[in-house]
Amino acid sequence: MRLIVLGATSTIAAETARLYAADGATILLVGRDQDRLQQTAADLKIRGAERVETAICDLAAPEDAQQQLADFAARIGGMDHVLLAYGILGDQGAAENNLIAAEEILRVNFNSAAAWSLAAANMLERQGRGSLVVIGSVAGDRGRRANFIYGAAKAGLAALVEGIAHRFADKGPRAVLIKPGPTVTPMTEGMNRSGALWATPQQVAKIVYSRAFKGGPVAYAPGFWRVIMLVIRNLPSFVFNRMEI
Ligand SMILES: NC(=O)c1ccc[n+]([C@@H]2O[C@H](COP(=O)([O-])OP(=O)(O)OC[C@H]3O[C@@H](n4cnc5c(N)ncnc54)[C@H](OP(=O)(O)O)[C@@H]3O)[C@@H](O)[C@H]2O)c1
């Protein structure tokens, strides 16, 4: 098993990589903080990874995602699974008035992620096997005032990955979009993180890992978010507009 992690400094990604490591995978960690990548690499080796490599890359600005991904795969002798995990929440309030900040949220979470996903899809289709696993968000299921720019990027990513899964039908490879609910990671630092709806990165990682191997093209993490989002999506706007969510 050879895994490429795009955004390996993500807490959810690092937890997921631990599950691959326990199975003896060879892993390439891609991110932009060499020290943290090295720390994660050391951790994964202790946990059983066959081999761990690191690559520095600002993933939001791929020059040629297709060539770069091919180069990443060559570093570890090929690619079986690719996990796309990087992202930013951004500051919704600031981004509404500063369109450069809004564009940054869209560029990081959608444009660049779409480029990597399309590059991965081509590579997986050529080899006729493997998995593309992309982390989206429940925020993409219905736009709400608190974070609809981030949500719009994740909604776009959801449509893209679902489309890739459709393209792959009966061809061998898989594509799956994971939609986590609120999770205790640095991305949500400063929020009130008490309450039963908050997940740990370990809980989300288990779902990411298992859905990389089997299941449909969309997975909520934890699974109860499928029901919550079904209700939220179907609320009439006169009810939804009164809610502070
Ligand atoms: N936490 C949640 O509540 C939650 C809920 C739903 C979905 N998600 C999604 O889950 C994924 C993982 O997030 P997380 O919760 O694990 O948060 P996290 O620990 O804060 O990880 C996000 C990572 O993205 C990396 N990143 C951002 N821009 C990058 C770039 N241009 N190039 C390379 N790396 C970049 C950051 O690296 P640096 O440290 O270098 O900035 C950071 O390590 C994200 O896609 C997020 O949108 C999270």
The ligand as a MOL file (V3000), in Angstrom:
LIG
                    3D

  0  0  0     0  0            999 V3000
M  V30 BEGIN CTAB
M  V30 COUNTS 48 52 0 0 0
M  V30 BEGIN ATOM
M  V30 1 N -11.8360 20.4400 12.0130 0
M  V30 2 C -13.0730 20.5000 11.5970 0
M  V30 3 O -14.0170 20.8210 12.3420 0
M  V30 4 C -13.4000 20.1500 10.1650 0
M  V30 5 C -14.7490 19.9340 9.8370 0
M  V30 6 C -15.0680 19.6210 8.5170 0
M  V30 7 C -14.0620 19.5040 7.5760 0
M  V30 8 N -12.7710 19.7200 7.9340 0 CHG=1
M  V30 9 C -11.7560 19.6040 6.8840 0
M  V30 10 O -10.8370 18.6190 7.2780 0
M  V30 11 C -9.5890 18.8610 6.6160 0
M  V30 12 C -8.4550 18.7290 7.6250 0
M  V30 13 O -8.5430 19.7730 8.5810 0
M  V30 14 P -8.1640 19.5380 10.1180 0
M  V30 15 O -9.4260 19.5840 10.8700 0
M  V30 16 O -7.2740 18.3620 10.2400 0 CHG=-1
M  V30 17 O -7.4340 20.8850 10.4760 0
M  V30 18 P -5.8890 21.2440 10.6650 0
M  V30 19 O -5.2480 20.2970 11.6160 0
M  V30 20 O -5.8710 22.6930 10.9740 0
M  V30 21 O -5.2810 20.9710 9.2250 0
M  V30 22 C -5.4050 21.8080 8.1320 0
M  V30 23 C -4.0950 21.7020 7.4210 0
M  V30 24 O -4.1530 22.2500 6.1040 0
M  V30 25 C -2.8540 22.6980 5.8160 0
M  V30 26 N -2.8100 23.6530 4.7400 0
M  V30 27 C -3.5720 24.7540 4.5970 0
M  V30 28 N -3.2120 25.4060 3.4750 0
M  V30 29 C -2.1930 24.6880 2.9190 0
M  V30 30 C -1.3970 24.8460 1.7690 0
M  V30 31 N -1.5650 25.8990 0.9550 0
M  V30 32 N -0.4380 23.9270 1.4980 0
M  V30 33 C -0.2430 22.8860 2.3210 0
M  V30 34 N -0.9750 22.6650 3.4410 0
M  V30 35 C -1.9300 23.5700 3.7240 0
M  V30 36 C -2.4010 23.3660 7.1060 0
M  V30 37 O -1.0070 23.4070 7.0890 0
M  V30 38 P -0.1890 24.6160 7.7760 0
M  V30 39 O -0.0830 24.2200 9.2160 0
M  V30 40 O 1.0920 24.6280 7.0190 0
M  V30 41 O -1.0080 25.8670 7.5920 0
M  V30 42 C -2.9710 22.4190 8.1500 0
M  V30 43 O -2.0200 21.4670 8.5430 0
M  V30 44 C -9.7140 20.2450 5.9620 0
M  V30 45 O -9.9800 20.0650 4.6050 0
M  V30 46 C -10.9320 20.8350 6.6500 0
M  V30 47 O -11.5820 21.7810 5.8280 0
M  V30 48 C -12.4090 20.0160 9.1990 0
M  V30 END ATOM
M  V30 BEGIN BOND
M  V30 1 1 1 2
M  V30 2 2 2 3
M  V30 3 1 2 4
M  V30 4 1 4 5
M  V30 5 2 4 48
M  V30 6 2 5 6
M  V30 7 1 6 7
M  V30 8 2 7 8
M  V30 9 1 8 9
M  V30 10 1 8 48
M  V30 11 1 9 10
M  V30 12 1 9 46
M  V30 13 1 10 11
M  V30 14 1 11 12
M  V30 15 1 11 44
M  V30 16 1 12 13
M  V30 17 1 13 14
M  V30 18 2 14 15
M  V30 19 1 14 16
M  V30 20 1 14 17
M  V30 21 1 17 18
M  V30 22 2 18 19
M  V30 23 1 18 20
M  V30 24 1 18 21
M  V30 25 1 21 22
M  V30 26 1 22 23
M  V30 27 1 23 24
M  V30 28 1 23 42
M  V30 29 1 24 25
M  V30 30 1 25 26
M  V30 31 1 25 36
M  V30 32 1 26 27
M  V30 33 1 26 35
M  V30 34 2 27 28
M  V30 35 1 28 29
M  V30 36 1 29 30
M  V30 37 2 29 35
M  V30 38 1 30 31
M  V30 39 2 30 32
M  V30 40 1 32 33
M  V30 41 2 33 34
M  V30 42 1 34 35
M  V30 43 1 36 37
M  V30 44 1 36 42
M  V30 45 1 37 38
M  V30 46 2 38 39
M  V30 47 1 38 40
M  V30 48 1 38 41
M  V30 49 1 42 43
M  V30 50 1 44 45
M  V30 51 1 44 46
M  V30 52 1 46 47
M  V30 END BOND
M  V30 END CTAB
M  END
